[in-house]
């Protein structure tokens, strides 16, 4: 018999389908089943049924790395990673292959952060984690020779918990990426706004 703990949010099937699709459209890329379950707070069986329904309708595709939405999202669906706030960066050794480093981090849990999936942006590919309770995202990417950590911009300006989670991810990432024979550059923390030119996507 299911308890309230098993399924904290009493979704109807149609409501859950809508939330699954909206989440996948807002996180364009490949989102792991466990990441979806955590973000939505849905029971695993209910989520699996919702994904199967969406697959049958041609709205969702299952890939090796998780699930992704098909087609263009409606204008009313906001990209959850459109506005990002840079938190910190690690300068990497010259010649470090970005794909190799991202591959070492992909799919892993770090402290209180749980793996969500890969987010494909026009500017770069990001790895995404959620806090243990499913609230808020922390994203990590490599740009211009540095590993960079971001959180989605919060219009209320309340970023304390998100920043704490970002620092936690960076510490674990630095430890996981440090080769035994070479040192990774210093860790730098920033109290920067999203429009800080030093974090621009296309700046040189």
CORDAHU-V9357 format. One record per pair of residues at least 24 apart in sequence whose C-alpha atoms are under 10 Angstrom apart, sorted by the first residue. I is the first residue (numbers start at 0). GAP is how many residues later the second one is. Records with the same first field share a line. If there is no record, write none. Layout:
BEGIN
I = GAP, GAP
END
This chain:
BEGIN
1 = 41
4 = 38
5 = 35, 36, 37, 38
6 = 34, 35, 36, 37, 38, 39
7 = 32, 33, 34, 35
8 = 31, 32, 33, 34
9 = 31, 32, 33
10 = 29, 30, 31, 32, 35
11 = 34
12 = 33, 34, 36, 37, 40
13 = 36, 39
14 = 35
15 = 24, 26, 30, 31, 33, 34, 35
16 = 29, 30, 32, 33, 34, 35, 36, 37
17 = 32, 36
18 = 31
19 = 27, 30, 31, 34, 40, 49
20 = 29, 30, 33, 38, 39, 47, 48, 49, 52, 56
21 = 47, 51, 52, 54, 55, 56, 57, 58
22 = 45, 46, 54, 55, 56, 57
23 = 36, 43, 44, 45, 46, 49, 55, 56, 95
24 = 35, 43, 44, 45, 46, 47, 48, 49, 52, 53, 54, 55
25 = 43, 47, 51, 52, 53, 54, 55, 56, 93
26 = 41, 42, 51, 52, 53, 54, 55, 89, 90, 91, 92, 93, 94, 101
27 = 39, 40, 41, 42, 45, 51, 52, 53, 89, 90, 91, 92, 93
28 = 36, 37, 38, 39, 40, 88, 89, 90, 91, 92, 96, 97, 98
29 = 31, 32, 33, 34, 35, 36, 37, 38, 39, 86, 87, 88, 89, 90, 97
30 = 31, 32, 34, 35, 36, 37, 38, 84, 85, 86, 87, 88, 96, 97
31 = 30, 31, 32, 33, 34, 35, 36, 75, 83, 84, 85, 86
32 = 29, 32, 33, 34, 82, 83, 84
33 = 32, 80, 81, 82, 83
34 = 31, 72, 79, 80, 81, 82, 93, 94, 95, 99
35 = 30, 31, 79, 80, 81, 94, 98
36 = 79, 97
37 = 76, 77, 78, 92, 93, 94, 95, 96, 97
38 = 75, 77, 90, 91, 92, 93, 94, 95, 96, 97, 98
39 = 94, 95
40 = 92, 93, 94
64 = 41, 42, 52, 53
65 = 50, 51, 52
66 = 50
67 = 49, 50, 51
79 = 57, 72, 73
80 = 38, 39, 40, 45, 47, 56, 57, 58, 69, 70, 71, 72
81 = 39, 70, 71
82 = 67, 68, 69, 70, 71, 111, 112
83 = 54, 55, 65, 66, 67, 68, 69, 70, 109, 110, 111
84 = 54, 64, 65, 66, 67, 68, 69, 74, 78, 106, 107, 108, 109, 110, 111, 114
85 = 53, 54, 62, 63, 64, 65, 66, 67, 77, 80, 103, 104, 105, 106, 107, 108, 109, 110, 112, 113, 114
86 = 51, 52, 61, 62, 63, 64, 75, 76, 77, 79, 80, 83, 101, 102, 103, 104, 105, 106, 107, 112
87 = 52, 58, 59, 60, 61, 62, 75, 78, 79, 82, 99, 100, 101, 102, 103, 104
88 = 51, 52, 53, 54, 56, 57, 58, 59, 60, 61, 78, 81, 85, 96, 97, 98, 99, 100, 101, 110
89 = 52, 55, 56, 57, 58, 59, 80, 81, 83, 84, 94, 95, 96, 97, 98, 99
90 = 51, 52, 53, 54, 55, 56, 57, 93, 94, 95, 96, 97
91 = 50, 52, 53, 54, 55, 82, 85, 86, 91, 92, 93, 94, 95
92 = 52, 53, 89, 90, 91, 92
93 = 51, 52, 90
94 = 50
95 = 49, 50, 88
96 = 45, 48
97 = 43, 44, 45, 47, 48, 49
98 = 26, 43
99 = 77
100 = 40, 41, 46, 72, 75, 76, 77
101 = 24, 25, 38, 39, 40, 45, 71, 75
102 = 24
103 = 69, 72, 73
104 = 35, 67, 68, 71, 72
108 = 60, 63
109 = 55, 58, 59, 60, 61, 62, 63, 66
110 = 54, 57, 58, 60, 61
111 = 53, 56, 57
112 = 24, 25, 52, 53, 55, 56
113 = 24
121 = 79
122 = 78, 79
123 = 77
125 = 24
128 = 36, 37, 40
129 = 32, 35
130 = 30, 31, 34, 35
134 = 26, 27
135 = 25, 26, 29
136 = 25, 28, 29
137 = 24, 25, 26, 27, 28, 29, 30, 31, 32
138 = 27, 30
139 = 26, 29, 30, 33
142 = 56, 57, 58, 59
143 = 55, 57, 58, 59, 60
145 = 39, 41
146 = 26, 27, 40
147 = 40, 41, 51
148 = 24, 40
149 = 44
150 = 43
151 = 42
152 = 40, 41
162 = 28
END
